[in-house]
Protein backbone atom coordinates (compact mmCIF):
# COMPACT_ATOMS: atom_id res chain seq x y z
CA UNK A 1 0.00 0.00 0.00
CA UNK A 2 1.38 3.39 -0.95
CA UNK A 3 1.98 5.88 1.80
CA UNK A 4 1.06 9.51 1.64
CA UNK A 5 2.28 12.49 3.55
CA UNK A 6 -0.12 15.39 3.56
CA UNK A 7 -0.61 17.98 6.23
CA UNK A 8 -3.96 18.29 7.95
CA UNK A 9 -4.07 21.87 6.72
CA UNK A 10 -3.67 20.90 3.06
CA UNK A 11 -6.31 18.18 3.44
CA UNK A 12 -8.73 20.62 5.06
CA UNK A 13 -8.11 23.14 2.28
CA UNK A 14 -8.81 20.43 -0.31
CA UNK A 15 -11.98 19.49 1.57
CA UNK A 16 -13.14 23.09 1.58
CA UNK A 17 -12.40 23.54 -2.13
CA UNK A 18 -14.21 20.32 -3.07
CA UNK A 19 -17.27 21.41 -1.10
CA UNK A 20 -17.15 24.84 -2.75
CA UNK A 21 -16.81 23.27 -6.21
CA UNK A 22 -19.74 20.96 -5.55
CA UNK A 23 -21.93 23.88 -4.47
CA UNK A 24 -20.78 26.05 -7.37
CA UNK A 25 -21.58 23.34 -9.95
CA UNK A 26 -25.11 23.00 -8.60
CA UNK A 27 -25.66 26.74 -8.24
CA UNK A 28 -24.32 27.59 -11.70
CA UNK A 29 -26.36 24.89 -13.38
CA UNK A 30 -29.52 26.10 -11.66
CA UNK A 31 -28.77 29.74 -12.57
CA UNK A 32 -28.17 28.83 -16.22
CA UNK A 33 -31.31 26.72 -16.25
CA UNK A 34 -33.29 29.71 -14.98
CA UNK A 35 -31.70 32.04 -17.54
CA UNK A 36 -32.47 29.63 -20.35
CA UNK A 37 -36.11 29.38 -19.29
CA UNK A 38 -36.39 33.17 -19.29
CA UNK A 39 -34.74 33.50 -22.73
CA UNK A 40 -36.84 30.71 -24.23
CA UNK A 41 -39.99 32.76 -23.56
CA UNK A 42 -38.94 35.28 -26.20
CA UNK A 43 -36.38 33.56 -28.44
CA UNK A 44 -36.44 30.11 -29.89
CA UNK A 45 -34.82 28.71 -32.98
CA UNK A 46 -33.48 25.31 -33.91
CA UNK A 47 -29.98 25.98 -32.56
CA UNK A 48 -31.31 27.27 -29.24
CA UNK A 49 -33.59 24.24 -28.99
CA UNK A 50 -30.65 21.91 -29.73
CA UNK A 51 -28.54 23.60 -27.07
CA UNK A 52 -31.40 23.42 -24.57
CA UNK A 53 -31.87 19.71 -25.17
CA UNK A 54 -28.14 19.06 -24.80
CA UNK A 55 -27.97 21.23 -21.68
CA UNK A 56 -30.87 19.41 -20.01
CA UNK A 57 -29.47 16.01 -20.96
CA UNK A 58 -26.25 16.82 -19.07
CA UNK A 59 -27.98 17.73 -15.80
CA UNK A 60 -27.74 14.24 -14.32
CA UNK A 61 -24.01 13.99 -15.07
CA UNK A 62 -23.35 17.44 -13.59
CA UNK A 63 -25.31 16.66 -10.44
CA UNK A 64 -23.54 13.29 -10.10
CA UNK A 65 -20.17 15.00 -10.38
CA UNK A 66 -21.15 17.57 -7.76
CA UNK A 67 -22.28 14.76 -5.44
CA UNK A 68 -19.04 12.82 -5.96
CA UNK A 69 -16.99 15.88 -4.99
CA UNK A 70 -19.20 16.36 -1.94
CA UNK A 71 -18.83 12.72 -0.89
CA UNK A 72 -15.09 12.80 -1.39
CA UNK A 73 -14.84 15.91 0.76
CA UNK A 74 -17.15 14.74 3.52
CA UNK A 75 -16.69 10.97 3.64
CA UNK A 76 -13.25 10.15 2.29
CA UNK A 77 -11.21 13.07 3.63
CA UNK A 78 -12.38 13.39 7.28
CA UNK A 79 -10.70 10.18 8.52
CA UNK A 80 -7.52 11.16 6.72
CA UNK A 81 -7.64 14.63 8.25
CA UNK A 82 -8.05 13.06 11.70
CA UNK A 83 -5.12 10.76 11.03
CA UNK A 84 -2.95 13.67 9.88
CA UNK A 85 -3.91 15.69 12.99
CA UNK A 86 -3.05 12.72 15.22
CA UNK A 87 0.28 12.24 13.45
CA UNK A 88 1.10 15.95 13.66
CA UNK A 89 0.20 15.95 17.36
CA UNK A 90 2.49 12.99 18.04
CA UNK A 91 5.38 14.64 16.21
CA UNK A 92 4.88 17.95 18.01
CA UNK A 93 6.25 16.43 21.19
CA UNK A 94 9.47 15.23 19.60
LONUZA-949482 format. One record per residue (C-alpha): residue in one letter; x, y, z; residue number from 1. Coordinates in steps of 0.02 Angstrom, whole numbers, plus 32768, in hexadecimal, padded with zeros to 4 digits. Layout:
<vexmars>
(A, (X, Y, Z), NUM);
...
</vexmars>
This chain:
<vexmars>
(X, (8000, 8000, 8000), 1);
(X, (8045, 80A9, 7FD0), 2);
(X, (8063, 8126, 805A), 3);
(X, (8035, 81DB, 8052), 4);
(X, (8072, 8271, 80B2), 5);
(X, (7FFA, 8301, 80B2), 6);
(X, (7FE1, 8383, 8138), 7);
(X, (7F3A, 8392, 818D), 8);
(X, (7F34, 8446, 8150), 9);
(X, (7F49, 8415, 8099), 10);
(X, (7EC5, 838D, 80AC), 11);
(X, (7E4B, 8407, 80FD), 12);
(X, (7E6B, 8485, 8072), 13);
(X, (7E47, 83FD, 7FF1), 14);
(X, (7DA9, 83CE, 804E), 15);
(X, (7D6F, 8483, 804F), 16);
(X, (7D94, 8499, 7F96), 17);
(X, (7D3A, 83F8, 7F67), 18);
(X, (7CA0, 842F, 7FC9), 19);
(X, (7CA7, 84DA, 7F77), 20);
(X, (7CB8, 848C, 7ECA), 21);
(X, (7C25, 8418, 7EEA), 22);
(X, (7BB8, 84AA, 7F20), 23);
(X, (7BF1, 8516, 7E8F), 24);
(X, (7BC9, 848F, 7E0F), 25);
(X, (7B19, 847E, 7E52), 26);
(X, (7AFD, 8539, 7E64), 27);
(X, (7B40, 8564, 7DB7), 28);
(X, (7ADA, 84DC, 7D63), 29);
(X, (7A3C, 8519, 7DB9), 30);
(X, (7A61, 85CF, 7D8B), 31);
(X, (7A7F, 85A1, 7CD5), 32);
(X, (79E3, 8538, 7CD4), 33);
(X, (797F, 85CD, 7D13), 34);
(X, (79CF, 8642, 7C93), 35);
(X, (79A8, 85C9, 7C07), 36);
(X, (78F3, 85BD, 7C3C), 37);
(X, (78E5, 867B, 7C3C), 38);
(X, (7937, 868B, 7B8F), 39);
(X, (78CE, 8600, 7B45), 40);
(X, (7830, 8666, 7B66), 41);
(X, (7865, 86E4, 7AE2), 42);
(X, (78E5, 868E, 7A72), 43);
(X, (78E2, 85E2, 7A29), 44);
(X, (7933, 859C, 798F), 45);
(X, (7976, 84F1, 7960), 46);
(X, (7A25, 8513, 79A4), 47);
(X, (79E2, 8554, 7A4A), 48);
(X, (7971, 84BC, 7A56), 49);
(X, (7A03, 8447, 7A32), 50);
(X, (7A6D, 849C, 7AB6), 51);
(X, (79DE, 8493, 7B33), 52);
(X, (79C7, 83DA, 7B16), 53);
(X, (7A81, 83B9, 7B28), 54);
(X, (7A8A, 8425, 7BC4), 55);
(X, (79F9, 83CB, 7C18), 56);
(X, (7A3F, 8320, 7BE8), 57);
(X, (7AE0, 8349, 7C47), 58);
(X, (7A89, 8377, 7CEA), 59);
(X, (7A95, 82C8, 7D34), 60);
(X, (7B4F, 82BC, 7D0F), 61);
(X, (7B71, 8368, 7D58), 62);
(X, (7B0F, 8341, 7DF6), 63);
(X, (7B67, 8298, 7E07), 64);
(X, (7C0F, 82EE, 7DF9), 65);
(X, (7BDF, 836F, 7E7C), 66);
(X, (7BA6, 82E2, 7EF0), 67);
(X, (7C48, 8281, 7ED6), 68);
(X, (7CAE, 831A, 7F07), 69);
(X, (7C40, 8332, 7F9F), 70);
(X, (7C52, 827C, 7FD3), 71);
(X, (7D0D, 8280, 7FBB), 72);
(X, (7D1A, 831C, 8026), 73);
(X, (7CA6, 82E1, 80B0), 74);
(X, (7CBD, 8225, 80B6), 75);
(X, (7D6A, 81FC, 8072), 76);
(X, (7DCF, 828D, 80B5), 77);
(X, (7D95, 829E, 816C), 78);
(X, (7DE9, 81FD, 81AA), 79);
(X, (7E88, 822E, 8150), 80);
(X, (7E82, 82DB, 819D), 81);
(X, (7E6E, 828D, 8249), 82);
(X, (7F00, 821A, 8228), 83);
(X, (7F6C, 82AB, 81EE), 84);
(X, (7F3D, 8310, 8289), 85);
(X, (7F67, 827C, 82F9), 86);
(X, (800E, 8264, 82A0), 87);
(X, (8037, 831D, 82AB), 88);
(X, (800A, 831D, 8364), 89);
(X, (807D, 828A, 8386), 90);
(X, (810D, 82DC, 832B), 91);
(X, (80F4, 8382, 8384), 92);
(X, (8139, 8336, 8424), 93);
(X, (81DA, 82F9, 83D4), 94);
</vexmars>
